[in-house]
Amino acid sequence: QVQLVESGGGLVQAGGSLRLSCAASGRIFTIGAMGWYRQAPGKEREMVASITHAGITKFGDFVKGRFTISRDNAKNTVYLQMNSLKPEDTAVYYCKAELNGSLERWGQGTLVTVSS
């Protein structure tokens, strides 16, 4: 059984920062790309950021330099540092990882609420 567990969500004022973490656990031999997605009420899930095992990153167009993604391969953990948060960043943030070559897993989600 492998799983992803997110943490770090919460309520923050506009302009503030949050750091999300996602740790993979279980029978894990390899972890490929890891990433963060988000889904706001009434909207489709969208990619926020992704990072390969080698550290190559991609970001959604809306990020515009406000977020950074990083990973600690020794801890099987991916992080999302979010700065200059806006009310429109309010959403449930999900972690996704490619595990053991062919297994795709999602975390349970963590709620980020940005107040104006």
N, C-alpha and C positions, 0 to 999 in steps of 0.2 A: 504494500500500500504506500503510495507516495502522495504527498499533499503539499500545498502551498498555503502559508498562513501570512496574511497581511496585518500590518499594524501601523499606527501613526496618524490615522484620520482624526477629524474633529472639527470644531468650530473655530474659525479665525476671522478677523476683520479684514476688509479689503486692504490690500497693500502688505499684508502679513505673509508669513512663511510657514510651511509645514514640510516635514520629511516623512515619507512613507517608506516602510520596509516590507520585504516579502522574503520569507525563508522557506526553502524547500527541504522536506524531510522524508525519510523512508528509505526504501531500497533504491538508491540513486547511484548510478555508475557514471553517467555523463549528463551534463546540462548544456544544451545549445543556447539558442537565443532566449532572452528573457525580456519581458516588456510590461508596460502598463497601458491599460485601456480605461476608458471611463464611459459612463452612461448616465445622462441626465434624464429627469422625468420627461416622458413623451418623446425622447430622442433615441436615435440608434447609438449603439456602442461604437466608439471611435478610438483609434490608436493615439495614445499620448506620446509614448517614447518606447524605443526598443534598443537593446544592446546585445551584440553577439558575444560569444565566449572570448573573442579576441579584443573586445572593447569598441567595436565599430557601432556608432549610435545613429539613430534616426529619430526625428521628432515630427509631431503633427504641426501643420502650418500655424495653428493658433498659438503655439508655444512662444514663438518669437523671442527666444533667448531667455525666457523666464525660468525654465526648468532645466535641471540636469539629471541625467541617469547614470548610475554607476553600479558596479557589482563587486562582490568579494567572492571569488570562486572557492576559496578555502572554506567559507562559511555557507556556500550555496545560497547566497542572499543578494537580492537586487534592491537598490534604493532609488527613490525619486525625490529630489530636493525641489520644492516648488516655492518660488519667490514671487513677489509682486502679484499676489493672488487677486483675482477679480471675482465678483459675484457670479459671473457666467462660468467660472471654474467649478461651481457647485455640482457635484455628481457623486455617484458611487464609483470608486476607483478599483479596478481589478488587475491582479497580477496574472501573467501568463508565462509559462515556461515550456520549452521543448526538452523532455527528459528521456534519457536512455535511448536516444536515437530516433524514436518514432512515437513517443507518448507525449501528447499535448495535455497540459493540466492548467486549470484556472483556479485561482483562489476564490474565497467566499465574498470578497469585496469589503472595502472600508469606505465609510461615508465621509466626504469632505464638504463642509458647508462654509461658504464665504459670505459674511454679512456686509452690507453696504454702509 
